[in-house]
Amino acid sequence: MKLHLVTGDITALEVDAIVNAANTSLLGGGGVDGAIHRAAGPELLAECRTLHGCPTGQAKATKGYRLPAKYVIHTVGPVWHGGGRGEPDLLASCYRTSLTRALELNCRTVAFPAISTGVYHYPPQEAAAIAVAECRRFLMEHPDGPEITFVCFSGHMAAIYRQLLGQETEQA
Ligand code: ADP
């Protein structure tokens, strides 16, 4: 049982790594990105400046500073333009590359927000289906992979994930 569901604020989670839904500059933004930078403190932005941004669909890691999490894995989700501009593949790549970074850092526990479903307007149901499918695939290919927690910021989003996860999920 390696896929879990939590409703709440990802910055509070005591996991090895939390994933940030960042933008290509990696210099902070609104939504979950803003919350992570506020909770981690200014050292996070200082390290992010050394990374020189990140392309959409890729991921780069930093330390977690004042967060309970040891690392932040910053990934850049696609902006939703209707689905015809490679959005599904780019979103899947966010989950896959973030988990690859997590393995490189020997993380045993990783938490994801619902990447792209805020200001990037990816339809929640489609985004959640990709998140769950891609994480399941990664764990099939990497049996040594981390425990993965999906963090939902609303009850509506949690209901979508709960339905997709079915019996796998343990509500924390
Ligand atoms: P994006 O630009 O990738 O759409 P957002 O931060 O706008 O990123 O939203 C991504 C998702 O993260 C949304 O579902 C939003 O509700 C959620 N979210 C916002 N703040 C938090 C938080 N503190 N913890 C977990 N999820 C959050």
Residues whose N, C-alpha, C, O or C-beta is under 5 A from the ligand:
A	BS01	ADP	G8 D9 I10 T11 A21 G30 G31 V32 D33 A35 G77 P113 A114 I115 S116 T117 G118 V119 Y120 H121 V151 F153
